[in-house]
């Protein structure tokens, strides 16, 4: 709102609806309303009152009164009075805290299955249910309570393994107004089918949806720069994802506090517990200089058409893609990081892929050495998996092993701009580029 | 009061928001709020219909604002306030009736593209605009021409064409939307 437009008031709206406004001004107001939905709603709304000017004056008066107390109290109370007040508040607060704590324990024992959890996921998601004593369940199975008491506000309850969510309202009187709503992501609210009914002052809600938790976060290096193509692997489910250009990732986990392994070539892997992590706190990876090799080797392998899809590679092979290649591919020497997953892939791999003759020279001629900040040349590997389309062009290139963002993008460009691939040899390609 | 007068003319919304966040001065917020209070009251009337309910809502929104404004990063105060007020009204409607209320589709018709005027302003787009107006259905074309080119208000157009005023409004809104689509297409073609 940089351009200062006319600020319309209640009297303008009154005139408009009464028909006492000149046609020209009416047109100007209508035109402004077309640009500004706020104004348009307001204009329409004034149809519903006969005394607009008095109404607004009354509201103004009340709001002015509300502003006053903050003014007077501070100037009139002396220092001594302030000190007394402060100490009284302290005592009261301490007592309240003690009783609150005690009370909390009682609730816990009475409702043994009440879940005490106040991880703040994304309170803005539930923003418009905050005012009332409401239990809202979103598609992911997270339950948010919003209550008129501070204590229970924004509490996110998590369903138990059996899908039951237990919510303890702040007190039985408020409970009478508690409503349970199912919220889906389209922000529409429908009444939730409550499987079980009220038991004392607990509500048990059966949640029949598949539950998963959307975890997100970002990964940076020590200097705070985003790291892309970093692998994030859920230890429990082996689900894997990679970070995007800005170092961000999203991962669905079954556990709200899932443990993931975060790894990237050239960096020390890290084990992190995600607690419905929001993007505020980045995960920092430290550099690891040992993994670095000095030769330029290019190799590839193929898979049988239709037998393997790219997703299975992305999910399972990222952590050990070099291991998979070891011994299977002409001209590659890899140091295995772990040997656990190897057998899974052996059956699916087809070693009949013949590396295009031009590939080695092509890469050799076009690879530009990359230098890091301290002027040392960067060494390591970038592994790429991609698809070859009917024109023999590489599409859907995915970096399964990343080095640095510059090396990654160089490798991608080389593969993208390479002369036509032999489309008969294989549909899928995996290429390791050694820097 | 002189002080209040002064700040309302010299400070922008964003500055007042900043000021309130740092000083927590209720007068600052009151002043900022009074700029939009008439609009908010109208908005509440639009949703809640009853003047009494709407007045309560305006006061409640003010109180909500005192805490929320400190918590959130607000870039565009007016747009944010609009959303906050709307949510407040919808929440109230929801709590009034245990049955879920679906907001009348008519209410939604105003949430439109704000950028049209920018497009229209560009002189080099005038030709394509003329072309696009020509492509509109007859009724929309007529309404758009009367409203934008001859600067008639809704009532005048309704009187002149003997069409209901609400229909006139929807012709203009739909015409605007179609115009925008058409002009965007032309702009894309030119860019190619």
Interface residues (C-beta under 8 A of the other chain):
Chain A: X1 X7 X8 X9 X10 X13 X19 X23 X24 X26 X27 X30 X31 X33 X34 X35 X36 X37 X38 X39 X40 X41 X42 X43 X44 X45 X46 X47 X48 X49 X51 X52 X55 X56 X58 X59 X60 X62 X63 X64 X66 X67 X70 X71 X127 X128 X129 X131 X132 X179 X188 X189 X190 X191
Chain B: X13 X24 X25 X26 X27 X29 X30 X33 X34 X35 X36 X37 X38 X39 X40 X41 X42 X43 X44 X45 X46 X47 X49 X50 X51 X54 X55 X58 X59 X62 X63 X64 X76 X77 X78 X79 X81 X82 X86 X87 X88 X90 X91 X94 X95 X98 X100 X107 X110 X111 X112 X114 X116 X117 X147 X148 X151 X152 X153 X154 X155 X156 X172 X173 X176
